[in-house]
Amino acid sequence: MIKKEETLFEKLNLLKKDLLNLIKPEGKKGDKCFFHDCNGKAIKSHTLSEAQVLSLLKGKNEKGQVVVYHIDDVPDVDFKNELSLSTFQKTNRRLFEKGKSDTSVFYGFCKGCDRDTFRLLDDYPYLDNIEINFLHNLRTTAYTLTYHRNLYVNLKNRVLPLVDKVEEGKEAANYGFNFLSSYLNSMPDSHDISYDEVKDLKGLIDLSTIPLKEQRDEAIEFQKDLFSDLFNENNYPMNGFVFKQELMKLKPHVQSVDNNIDEEHFNLISKEINQKVFEYQKAIQALTSLYREKSYEAYRYLTISIEGIFQIAGAFNYTIDGVTNLSLTFFPEKETNITHFLFSGHVSENNLKYFSQLNIMSISDFKLKITEVILSQGTNVYISPELWRKTPERFKTLMLSDKTRVISEEFSFFD
């Protein structure tokens, strides 16, 4: 009995299942401090104050455990299309349950920088001034930049080498055909082959070794026809000449695996990843310089505060036109019974226009608008178990499955 090897496609998907262990966008112990001019070791930094914000969101889950629900992006890959950088850029939103000390954290700043930089945010009520708003923007954007830089670094250093290794599966397919060719060459055309002689060869020529969906789809009908003849026990004993002709029809399909994943492909992806990492490192240096130089005016800020404690908070970057990037930090404040929404973006006409539109909205329209942003682009969002239970199921599903859809129904997290 010939042991069936895992196909290339199966190996790729096994790798996909292990992505959460391979990729740690939040960073890890021992990483360097976010500030490019500091060599300190990063600690678990909170994107939102544990004492002043997260403590307001904790509650009991279905098991009676005290947790905060955390909605965040997790990396994914798509092996259904041709291998390119976009193969590794897919993310899905997931709901996590964590204690308040373990949620809203990433390995960003060293202990000294975290303490000294964000003391005004963590130890005092919110004050609407340019320095405070810059610091909120700094912490939110630092999380975003750290997340994406680490994502690409992990892809290059931990995932690509394994995908390259998975490619060895194609060698197994060709080995199978070489074995068959040798076997067939020694067999007279007039020899009648029994089904017992061929049934164990099926695993060597399984068309699922073709890893890309388009090519597999093209081969489906052919595979049905081939297997209905070649591996139909009713067709045996089969004349050796007929058997050889049927079998060799499959050769071009297995050979096509050679063209799916090649060294040039990986070199190109690696170069693209290097460029992405360079761009994120450059952005980190620029943000560090703005902080060191106290160039708070490099950004424009808008704060909108609404009355009430709403058990949801978040800190993430999003786009308003597919290009223009903004940071949003929002959180409830117990001392004032107010929920604050802090918007920050580089000085630009688009940002000023967007801020103006937000500023003149009625409170009810703003609540709907900000809910739409959270549902369509929000990540690194924290919500109490109580509020999550009150959220309609269709919006829970939408938030965790369709990140790009614009919400048209009148639903608000802030009613």
C-alpha positions as a Markdown table, in Angstrom:
| # | Residue | x | y | z |
|---|---|---|---|---|
| 1 | Met | 0.0 | 0.0 | 0.0 |
| 2 | Ile | 1.4 | 3.4 | -1.0 |
| 3 | Lys | 0.9 | 6.0 | 1.7 |
| 4 | Lys | -1.0 | 9.0 | 0.4 |
| 5 | Glu | 0.9 | 12.2 | 0.7 |
| 6 | Glu | -0.8 | 15.4 | 1.7 |
| 7 | Thr | -1.4 | 17.5 | -1.4 |
| 8 | Leu | 0.1 | 20.9 | -1.9 |
| 9 | Phe | -3.3 | 22.5 | -1.5 |
| 10 | Glu | -3.9 | 20.6 | 1.7 |
| 11 | Lys | -0.5 | 21.7 | 3.1 |
| 12 | Leu | -1.2 | 25.3 | 2.2 |
| 13 | Asn | -4.5 | 25.2 | 4.1 |
| 14 | Leu | -2.8 | 23.5 | 7.1 |
| 15 | Leu | -0.4 | 26.4 | 7.1 |
| 16 | Lys | -3.4 | 28.8 | 6.9 |
| 17 | Lys | -4.9 | 27.3 | 10.0 |
| 18 | Asp | -1.7 | 27.9 | 11.9 |
| 19 | Leu | -1.4 | 31.6 | 11.0 |
| 20 | Leu | -2.4 | 32.9 | 14.4 |
| 21 | Asn | 0.6 | 31.1 | 15.9 |
| 22 | Leu | 2.9 | 32.4 | 13.1 |
| 23 | Ile | 1.8 | 36.0 | 12.9 |
| 24 | Lys | 1.8 | 38.2 | 16.0 |
| 25 | Pro | 0.9 | 41.7 | 14.8 |
| 26 | Glu | 0.5 | 43.0 | 18.4 |
| 27 | Gly | 4.2 | 42.2 | 18.9 |
| 28 | Lys | 6.0 | 40.1 | 21.4 |
| 29 | Lys | 8.1 | 40.4 | 24.6 |
| 30 | Gly | 11.5 | 41.7 | 23.8 |
| 31 | Asp | 10.5 | 43.9 | 20.8 |
| 32 | Lys | 12.0 | 47.3 | 20.5 |
| 33 | Cys | 10.2 | 50.4 | 21.8 |
| 34 | Phe | 8.0 | 52.1 | 19.2 |
| 35 | Phe | 10.0 | 55.3 | 19.2 |
| 36 | His | 12.8 | 54.8 | 16.7 |
| 37 | Asp | 15.3 | 56.7 | 18.8 |
| 38 | Cys | 14.7 | 54.6 | 21.9 |
| 39 | Asn | 16.3 | 51.2 | 22.4 |
| 40 | Gly | 14.2 | 50.1 | 25.4 |
| 41 | Lys | 12.3 | 46.9 | 25.3 |
| 42 | Ala | 8.5 | 47.2 | 24.7 |
| 43 | Ile | 6.0 | 46.2 | 27.4 |
| 44 | Lys | 2.3 | 45.5 | 27.0 |
| 45 | Ser | 1.0 | 49.0 | 26.3 |
| 46 | His | -2.7 | 49.8 | 26.5 |
| 47 | Thr | -4.3 | 51.7 | 23.6 |
| 48 | Leu | -7.0 | 52.8 | 26.0 |
| 49 | Ser | -6.6 | 53.5 | 29.7 |
| 50 | Glu | -7.2 | 50.3 | 31.7 |
| 51 | Ala | -8.3 | 52.2 | 34.9 |
| 52 | Gln | -10.4 | 54.9 | 33.3 |
| 53 | Val | -11.9 | 53.3 | 30.2 |
| 54 | Leu | -11.7 | 49.5 | 30.2 |
| 55 | Ser | -13.0 | 49.2 | 33.8 |
| 56 | Leu | -16.2 | 50.7 | 32.6 |
| 57 | Leu | -16.7 | 48.0 | 29.9 |
| 58 | Lys | -16.1 | 44.9 | 31.9 |
| 59 | Gly | -18.9 | 42.5 | 32.6 |
| 60 | Lys | -19.9 | 38.9 | 32.9 |
| 61 | Asn | -20.0 | 36.6 | 29.8 |
| 62 | Glu | -22.2 | 33.6 | 29.4 |
| 63 | Lys | -20.0 | 31.6 | 31.7 |
| 64 | Gly | -20.0 | 34.2 | 34.5 |
| 65 | Gln | -16.5 | 35.3 | 33.8 |
| 66 | Val | -15.6 | 39.0 | 34.0 |
| 67 | Val | -14.4 | 40.1 | 30.6 |
| 68 | Val | -14.3 | 42.8 | 28.0 |
| 69 | Tyr | -15.3 | 41.9 | 24.5 |
| 70 | His | -12.6 | 42.8 | 22.0 |
| 71 | Ile | -13.3 | 43.1 | 18.2 |
| 72 | Asp | -10.1 | 43.0 | 16.2 |
| 73 | Asp | -8.6 | 42.1 | 12.9 |
| 74 | Val | -6.8 | 38.7 | 12.6 |
| 75 | Pro | -4.6 | 37.8 | 9.6 |
| 76 | Asp | -5.7 | 35.4 | 7.0 |
| 77 | Val | -4.5 | 34.3 | 3.6 |
| 78 | Asp | -6.3 | 33.4 | 0.4 |
| 79 | Phe | -4.8 | 30.6 | -1.6 |
| 80 | Lys | -7.7 | 30.5 | -4.0 |
| 81 | Asn | -6.1 | 32.9 | -6.5 |
| 82 | Glu | -2.6 | 33.4 | -7.8 |
| 83 | Leu | 0.1 | 33.9 | -5.2 |
| 84 | Ser | 0.9 | 37.6 | -4.7 |
| 85 | Leu | 1.2 | 40.0 | -1.9 |
| 86 | Ser | -2.5 | 40.3 | -1.7 |
| 87 | Thr | -2.6 | 36.6 | -0.9 |
| 88 | Phe | -1.2 | 37.5 | 2.5 |
| 89 | Gln | -3.0 | 40.8 | 3.1 |
| 90 | Lys | -6.4 | 39.5 | 4.0 |
| 91 | Thr | -7.8 | 40.1 | 7.5 |
| 92 | Asn | -11.0 | 39.0 | 9.2 |
| 93 | Arg | -12.6 | 40.6 | 12.2 |
| 94 | Arg | -13.1 | 38.3 | 15.2 |
| 95 | Leu | -14.7 | 38.7 | 18.7 |
| 96 | Phe | -12.4 | 37.9 | 21.6 |
| 97 | Glu | -13.1 | 37.7 | 25.4 |
| 98 | Lys | -10.3 | 39.0 | 27.6 |
| 99 | Gly | -9.8 | 40.3 | 31.0 |
| 100 | Lys | -9.4 | 44.1 | 31.1 |
| 101 | Ser | -5.7 | 43.8 | 31.9 |
| 102 | Asp | -5.1 | 41.7 | 28.8 |
| 103 | Thr | -7.2 | 43.5 | 26.3 |
| 104 | Ser | -6.3 | 46.7 | 24.4 |
| 105 | Val | -2.6 | 45.8 | 24.6 |
| 106 | Phe | 0.2 | 45.6 | 22.2 |
| 107 | Tyr | 4.0 | 45.6 | 22.5 |
| 108 | Gly | 4.5 | 49.2 | 21.6 |
| 109 | Phe | 6.4 | 51.4 | 24.1 |
| 110 | Cys | 9.0 | 50.6 | 26.7 |
| 111 | Lys | 8.0 | 51.1 | 30.3 |
| 112 | Gly | 9.6 | 54.5 | 30.6 |
| 113 | Cys | 8.2 | 55.9 | 27.4 |
| 114 | Asp | 4.7 | 54.5 | 28.0 |
| 115 | Arg | 4.6 | 56.0 | 31.5 |
| 116 | Asp | 6.1 | 59.4 | 30.6 |
| 117 | Thr | 4.3 | 59.9 | 27.3 |
| 118 | Phe | 0.8 | 59.0 | 28.3 |
| 119 | Arg | 0.6 | 60.0 | 31.9 |
| 120 | Leu | -1.8 | 62.8 | 31.0 |
| 121 | Leu | -4.1 | 60.4 | 29.3 |
| 122 | Asp | -4.1 | 57.6 | 31.9 |
| 123 | Asp | -4.1 | 59.6 | 35.2 |
| 124 | Tyr | -6.4 | 62.5 | 34.5 |
| 125 | Pro | -9.9 | 63.2 | 33.0 |
| 126 | Tyr | -9.9 | 64.1 | 29.3 |
| 127 | Leu | -9.0 | 67.7 | 28.5 |
| 128 | Asp | -9.7 | 69.0 | 25.0 |
| 129 | Asn | -6.4 | 70.6 | 24.0 |
| 130 | Ile | -3.9 | 70.2 | 21.2 |
| 131 | Glu | -1.3 | 68.2 | 23.2 |
| 132 | Ile | -3.8 | 65.8 | 24.7 |
| 133 | Asn | -5.4 | 65.2 | 21.3 |
| 134 | Phe | -2.0 | 64.6 | 19.7 |
| 135 | Leu | -1.1 | 62.0 | 22.4 |
| 136 | His | -4.4 | 60.1 | 21.7 |
| 137 | Asn | -3.6 | 60.2 | 18.0 |
| 138 | Leu | 0.0 | 59.1 | 18.7 |
| 139 | Arg | -1.1 | 56.1 | 20.7 |
| 140 | Thr | -3.8 | 55.0 | 18.3 |
| 141 | Thr | -1.6 | 55.4 | 15.2 |
| 142 | Ala | 1.3 | 53.7 | 17.0 |
| 143 | Tyr | -0.9 | 50.7 | 17.4 |
| 144 | Thr | -1.9 | 50.7 | 13.7 |
| 145 | Leu | 1.7 | 51.2 | 12.5 |
| 146 | Thr | 3.0 | 48.5 | 14.9 |
| 147 | Tyr | 0.3 | 46.1 | 13.8 |
| 148 | His | 0.9 | 46.4 | 10.1 |
| 149 | Arg | 4.7 | 46.5 | 10.4 |
| 150 | Asn | 4.7 | 43.3 | 12.5 |
| 151 | Leu | 2.3 | 41.7 | 10.1 |
| 152 | Tyr | 4.6 | 42.2 | 7.1 |
| 153 | Val | 7.7 | 41.2 | 9.1 |
| 154 | Asn | 6.1 | 38.0 | 10.3 |
| 155 | Leu | 4.9 | 37.2 | 6.8 |
| 156 | Lys | 8.4 | 37.5 | 5.4 |
| 157 | Asn | 10.3 | 35.8 | 8.2 |
| 158 | Arg | 7.8 | 33.1 | 9.3 |
| 159 | Val | 5.2 | 32.5 | 6.7 |
| 160 | Leu | 6.9 | 32.8 | 3.3 |
| 161 | Pro | 9.7 | 30.3 | 4.2 |
| 162 | Leu | 7.0 | 27.8 | 5.1 |
| 163 | Val | 5.0 | 28.4 | 2.0 |
| 164 | Asp | 8.2 | 27.9 | 0.0 |
| 165 | Lys | 8.7 | 24.6 | 1.9 |
| 166 | Val | 5.2 | 23.6 | 1.2 |
| 167 | Glu | 6.0 | 23.9 | -2.5 |
| 168 | Glu | 7.9 | 20.6 | -2.1 |
| 169 | Gly | 4.5 | 19.0 | -2.5 |
| 170 | Lys | 4.7 | 19.4 | -6.2 |
| 171 | Glu | 7.9 | 17.3 | -6.2 |
| 172 | Ala | 5.9 | 14.5 | -4.7 |
| 173 | Ala | 3.4 | 14.7 | -7.5 |
| 174 | Asn | 6.1 | 14.5 | -10.1 |
| 175 | Tyr | 7.9 | 11.8 | -8.2 |
| 176 | Gly | 4.6 | 9.8 | -8.5 |
| 177 | Phe | 4.6 | 10.3 | -12.3 |
| 178 | Asn | 8.2 | 9.3 | -12.6 |
| 179 | Phe | 7.5 | 6.2 | -10.6 |
| 180 | Leu | 4.6 | 5.4 | -12.9 |
| 181 | Ser | 6.5 | 6.1 | -16.1 |
| 182 | Ser | 9.2 | 3.7 | -15.0 |
| 183 | Tyr | 6.6 | 1.1 | -14.0 |
| 184 | Leu | 4.7 | 1.5 | -17.3 |
| 185 | Asn | 7.8 | 1.4 | -19.5 |
| 186 | Ser | 8.5 | -2.1 | -18.3 |
| 187 | Met | 5.0 | -3.3 | -18.9 |
| 188 | Pro | 4.0 | -4.7 | -22.3 |
| 189 | Asp | 1.1 | -2.9 | -24.1 |
| 190 | Ser | -0.6 | -6.2 | -24.4 |
| 191 | His | -0.6 | -6.9 | -20.7 |
| 192 | Asp | -4.0 | -6.8 | -19.0 |
| 193 | Ile | -3.8 | -4.7 | -15.7 |
| 194 | Ser | -6.0 | -5.7 | -12.7 |
| 195 | Tyr | -7.7 | -3.1 | -10.6 |
| 196 | Asp | -5.7 | -4.2 | -7.6 |
| 197 | Glu | -2.5 | -3.1 | -9.4 |
| 198 | Val | -3.7 | 0.5 | -9.8 |
| 199 | Lys | -6.1 | 1.4 | -7.0 |
| 200 | Asp | -3.3 | 2.4 | -4.6 |
| 201 | Leu | -1.9 | 4.8 | -7.2 |
| 202 | Lys | -4.8 | 7.2 | -7.0 |
| 203 | Gly | -3.2 | 9.2 | -4.2 |
| 204 | Leu | -0.2 | 9.9 | -6.4 |
| 205 | Ile | -2.2 | 11.6 | -9.1 |
| 206 | Asp | -5.0 | 13.3 | -7.2 |
| 207 | Leu | -5.8 | 16.6 | -9.0 |
| 208 | Ser | -6.1 | 18.4 | -5.7 |
| 209 | Thr | -2.3 | 18.8 | -5.9 |
| 210 | Ile | -3.1 | 21.7 | -8.2 |
| 211 | Pro | -3.2 | 24.5 | -5.5 |
| 212 | Leu | -4.9 | 27.4 | -7.4 |
| 213 | Lys | -8.6 | 27.5 | -7.7 |
| 214 | Glu | -8.8 | 28.5 | -11.3 |
| 215 | Gln | -6.7 | 25.6 | -12.5 |
| 216 | Arg | -8.6 | 23.2 | -10.2 |
| 217 | Asp | -11.9 | 24.4 | -11.7 |
| 218 | Glu | -10.7 | 23.8 | -15.2 |
| 219 | Ala | -9.7 | 20.3 | -14.3 |
| 220 | Ile | -12.9 | 19.2 | -12.5 |
| 221 | Glu | -14.7 | 17.8 | -15.5 |
| 222 | Phe | -11.6 | 16.2 | -16.8 |
| 223 | Gln | -11.0 | 14.6 | -13.4 |
| 224 | Lys | -14.5 | 13.2 | -13.3 |
| 225 | Asp | -14.1 | 11.6 | -16.8 |
| 226 | Leu | -10.6 | 10.3 | -16.0 |
| 227 | Phe | -11.5 | 8.8 | -12.7 |
| 228 | Ser | -14.7 | 7.3 | -14.0 |
| 229 | Asp | -12.5 | 5.4 | -16.5 |
| 230 | Leu | -9.2 | 4.9 | -14.8 |
| 231 | Phe | -10.4 | 4.1 | -11.3 |
| 232 | Asn | -13.7 | 2.4 | -12.1 |
| 233 | Glu | -13.3 | -1.2 | -11.0 |
| 234 | Asn | -15.8 | -2.3 | -13.6 |
| 235 | Asn | -13.4 | -1.4 | -16.4 |
| 236 | Tyr | -10.8 | -3.9 | -15.2 |
| 237 | Pro | -8.9 | -5.9 | -16.3 |
| 238 | Met | -7.8 | -3.1 | -18.7 |
| 239 | Asn | -5.5 | -3.4 | -21.6 |
| 240 | Gly | -2.0 | -2.0 | -20.8 |
| 241 | Phe | -1.9 | 0.3 | -23.9 |
| 242 | Val | -5.4 | 1.8 | -23.0 |
| 243 | Phe | -4.3 | 2.3 | -19.4 |
| 244 | Lys | -1.1 | 4.2 | -20.4 |
| 245 | Gln | -3.1 | 6.5 | -22.7 |
| 246 | Glu | -5.6 | 7.3 | -20.0 |
| 247 | Leu | -3.0 | 7.9 | -17.4 |
| 248 | Met | -0.8 | 10.2 | -19.4 |
| 249 | Lys | -3.7 | 12.5 | -20.0 |
| 250 | Leu | -3.2 | 13.7 | -16.5 |
| 251 | Lys | 0.5 | 14.5 | -16.9 |
| 252 | Pro | 0.1 | 18.1 | -18.1 |
| 253 | His | -2.1 | 19.0 | -15.2 |
| 254 | Val | 0.4 | 17.8 | -12.6 |
| 255 | Gln | 3.2 | 19.5 | -14.5 |
| 256 | Ser | 1.3 | 22.8 | -14.2 |
| 257 | Val | 2.0 | 22.8 | -10.5 |
| 258 | Asp | 5.6 | 23.7 | -11.4 |
| 259 | Asn | 4.4 | 27.0 | -12.8 |
| 260 | Asn | 2.2 | 28.0 | -9.8 |
| 261 | Ile | 4.8 | 28.7 | -7.2 |
| 262 | Asp | 8.3 | 29.6 | -8.3 |
| 263 | Glu | 11.3 | 31.3 | -6.9 |
| 264 | Glu | 10.7 | 34.5 | -8.9 |
| 265 | His | 7.2 | 34.7 | -7.4 |
| 266 | Phe | 8.6 | 34.6 | -3.8 |
| 267 | Asn | 11.4 | 37.0 | -4.6 |
| 268 | Leu | 8.8 | 39.5 | -5.9 |
| 269 | Ile | 6.6 | 39.1 | -2.8 |
| 270 | Ser | 9.6 | 39.4 | -0.6 |
| 271 | Lys | 10.6 | 42.7 | -2.2 |
| 272 | Glu | 7.1 | 44.1 | -1.9 |
| 273 | Ile | 7.1 | 43.2 | 1.7 |
| 274 | Asn | 10.4 | 44.9 | 2.3 |
| 275 | Gln | 9.0 | 48.0 | 0.7 |
| 276 | Lys | 5.9 | 47.9 | 3.0 |
| 277 | Val | 8.1 | 47.5 | 6.1 |
| 278 | Phe | 10.3 | 50.4 | 4.9 |
| 279 | Glu | 7.2 | 52.6 | 4.5 |
| 280 | Tyr | 5.9 | 51.7 | 8.0 |
| 281 | Gln | 9.3 | 52.3 | 9.6 |
| 282 | Lys | 9.5 | 55.7 | 7.8 |
| 283 | Ala | 6.1 | 56.6 | 9.2 |
| 284 | Ile | 7.2 | 55.5 | 12.7 |
| 285 | Gln | 10.2 | 57.8 | 12.5 |
| 286 | Ala | 8.1 | 60.7 | 11.2 |
| 287 | Leu | 5.6 | 60.3 | 14.1 |
| 288 | Thr | 8.4 | 60.0 | 16.6 |
| 289 | Ser | 10.0 | 63.3 | 15.3 |
| 290 | Leu | 6.7 | 65.1 | 15.5 |
| 291 | Tyr | 6.3 | 64.0 | 19.2 |
| 292 | Arg | 9.9 | 64.9 | 20.1 |
| 293 | Glu | 9.6 | 68.3 | 18.4 |
| 294 | Lys | 6.1 | 68.9 | 19.9 |
| 295 | Ser | 4.8 | 69.6 | 16.4 |
| 296 | Tyr | 1.3 | 69.0 | 17.5 |
| 297 | Glu | 0.0 | 71.4 | 14.8 |
| 298 | Ala | 0.9 | 68.9 | 12.1 |
| 299 | Tyr | -2.5 | 67.5 | 12.6 |
| 300 | Arg | -6.0 | 68.8 | 12.7 |
| 301 | Tyr | -8.3 | 67.7 | 15.5 |
| 302 | Leu | -12.0 | 67.5 | 16.2 |
| 303 | Thr | -13.6 | 66.4 | 19.4 |
| 304 | Ile | -17.3 | 65.7 | 19.7 |
| 305 | Ser | -18.7 | 64.8 | 23.1 |
| 306 | Ile | -22.1 | 63.4 | 23.7 |
| 307 | Glu | -23.9 | 63.0 | 27.0 |
| 308 | Gly | -24.0 | 59.5 | 28.5 |
| 309 | Ile | -21.8 | 56.5 | 29.4 |
| 310 | Phe | -21.9 | 54.1 | 26.5 |
| 311 | Gln | -20.2 | 50.8 | 27.1 |
| 312 | Ile | -18.1 | 50.8 | 23.9 |
| 313 | Ala | -14.7 | 52.3 | 23.1 |
| 314 | Gly | -12.1 | 52.0 | 20.4 |
| 315 | Ala | -8.8 | 53.3 | 18.9 |
| 316 | Phe | -8.3 | 52.7 | 15.2 |
| 317 | Asn | -7.3 | 54.4 | 11.9 |
| 318 | Tyr | -9.7 | 54.5 | 9.0 |
| 319 | Thr | -10.1 | 56.2 | 5.6 |
| 320 | Ile | -12.8 | 58.6 | 4.5 |
| 321 | Asp | -12.3 | 58.3 | 0.7 |
| 322 | Gly | -10.2 | 55.2 | 0.3 |
| 323 | Val | -7.0 | 57.3 | 0.6 |
| 324 | Thr | -7.2 | 59.9 | 3.4 |
| 325 | Asn | -6.3 | 58.4 | 6.7 |
| 326 | Leu | -7.8 | 59.5 | 10.1 |
| 327 | Ser | -7.4 | 58.2 | 13.6 |
| 328 | Leu | -10.4 | 57.8 | 15.9 |
| 329 | Thr | -10.2 | 57.3 | 19.6 |
| 330 | Phe | -13.5 | 57.2 | 21.5 |
| 331 | Phe | -14.3 | 56.3 | 25.1 |
| 332 | Pro | -16.8 | 56.9 | 27.9 |
| 333 | Glu | -15.7 | 59.1 | 30.9 |
| 334 | Lys | -17.3 | 58.3 | 34.3 |
| 335 | Glu | -16.4 | 61.6 | 36.0 |
| 336 | Thr | -18.3 | 63.8 | 33.5 |
| 337 | Asn | -20.9 | 61.2 | 32.3 |
| 338 | Ile | -19.8 | 61.9 | 28.7 |
| 339 | Thr | -18.5 | 59.8 | 25.8 |
| 340 | His | -15.8 | 61.5 | 23.8 |
| 341 | Phe | -14.9 | 61.0 | 20.1 |
| 342 | Leu | -11.5 | 62.3 | 19.1 |
| 343 | Phe | -10.7 | 62.6 | 15.4 |
| 344 | Ser | -7.2 | 63.4 | 14.1 |
| 345 | Gly | -5.7 | 63.7 | 10.6 |
| 346 | His | -3.0 | 65.5 | 8.7 |
| 347 | Val | -3.8 | 69.0 | 7.5 |
| 348 | Ser | -5.7 | 68.6 | 4.2 |
| 349 | Glu | -8.7 | 69.9 | 2.5 |
| 350 | Asn | -10.5 | 66.6 | 2.6 |
| 351 | Asn | -10.0 | 66.3 | 6.4 |
| 352 | Leu | -11.2 | 69.8 | 7.0 |
| 353 | Lys | -14.2 | 69.2 | 4.9 |
| 354 | Tyr | -15.0 | 65.9 | 6.7 |
| 355 | Phe | -14.5 | 67.5 | 10.1 |
| 356 | Ser | -16.8 | 70.4 | 9.2 |
| 357 | Gln | -19.5 | 67.9 | 8.1 |
| 358 | Leu | -19.3 | 66.0 | 11.4 |
| 359 | Asn | -19.3 | 69.2 | 13.4 |
| 360 | Ile | -22.6 | 70.4 | 12.0 |
| 361 | Met | -24.4 | 67.1 | 12.3 |
| 362 | Ser | -27.2 | 66.7 | 14.8 |
| 363 | Ile | -26.4 | 64.4 | 17.7 |
| 364 | Ser | -28.7 | 61.7 | 16.3 |
| 365 | Asp | -27.1 | 61.8 | 12.9 |
| 366 | Phe | -23.7 | 61.8 | 14.4 |
| 367 | Lys | -24.5 | 58.7 | 16.4 |
| 368 | Leu | -25.7 | 56.9 | 13.3 |
| 369 | Lys | -22.6 | 58.1 | 11.3 |
| 370 | Ile | -20.1 | 57.0 | 13.9 |
| 371 | Thr | -21.8 | 53.6 | 14.3 |
| 372 | Glu | -21.5 | 53.2 | 10.5 |
| 373 | Val | -17.7 | 53.9 | 10.8 |
| 374 | Ile | -17.4 | 51.4 | 13.6 |
| 375 | Leu | -19.3 | 48.7 | 11.8 |
| 376 | Ser | -17.7 | 49.2 | 8.4 |
| 377 | Gln | -14.1 | 50.0 | 9.4 |
| 378 | Gly | -13.7 | 49.6 | 13.1 |
| 379 | Thr | -11.1 | 47.3 | 14.6 |
| 380 | Asn | -9.4 | 47.4 | 18.0 |
| 381 | Val | -12.9 | 48.1 | 19.4 |
| 382 | Tyr | -14.0 | 47.2 | 22.9 |
| 383 | Ile | -17.5 | 46.5 | 24.0 |
| 384 | Ser | -19.1 | 45.4 | 27.3 |
| 385 | Pro | -20.8 | 41.9 | 27.3 |
| 386 | Glu | -24.1 | 43.7 | 28.2 |
| 387 | Leu | -24.0 | 46.0 | 25.2 |
| 388 | Trp | -23.0 | 43.1 | 22.9 |
| 389 | Arg | -26.0 | 41.1 | 24.1 |
| 390 | Lys | -28.3 | 44.0 | 23.3 |
| 391 | Thr | -26.8 | 44.4 | 19.8 |
| 392 | Pro | -29.2 | 42.9 | 17.1 |
| 393 | Glu | -27.8 | 39.7 | 15.7 |
| 394 | Arg | -27.7 | 41.0 | 12.1 |
| 395 | Phe | -25.3 | 43.7 | 13.1 |
| 396 | Lys | -23.1 | 41.4 | 15.1 |
| 397 | Thr | -22.9 | 39.2 | 12.0 |
| 398 | Leu | -22.2 | 42.1 | 9.7 |
| 399 | Met | -19.5 | 43.5 | 11.9 |
| 400 | Leu | -17.7 | 40.2 | 12.1 |
| 401 | Ser | -18.2 | 39.1 | 8.5 |
| 402 | Asp | -18.4 | 42.1 | 6.1 |
| 403 | Lys | -16.0 | 44.8 | 7.0 |
| 404 | Thr | -16.5 | 47.0 | 3.9 |
| 405 | Arg | -20.3 | 47.2 | 3.7 |
| 406 | Val | -21.8 | 50.6 | 4.3 |
| 407 | Ile | -24.7 | 50.5 | 6.8 |
| 408 | Ser | -27.9 | 52.0 | 5.6 |
| 409 | Glu | -30.2 | 50.8 | 8.4 |
| 410 | Glu | -30.7 | 53.2 | 11.4 |
| 411 | Phe | -28.9 | 51.4 | 14.1 |
| 412 | Ser | -26.7 | 53.1 | 16.7 |
| 413 | Phe | -24.5 | 51.8 | 19.5 |
| 414 | Phe | -25.1 | 55.1 | 21.3 |
| 415 | Asp | -28.9 | 55.1 | 22.1 |
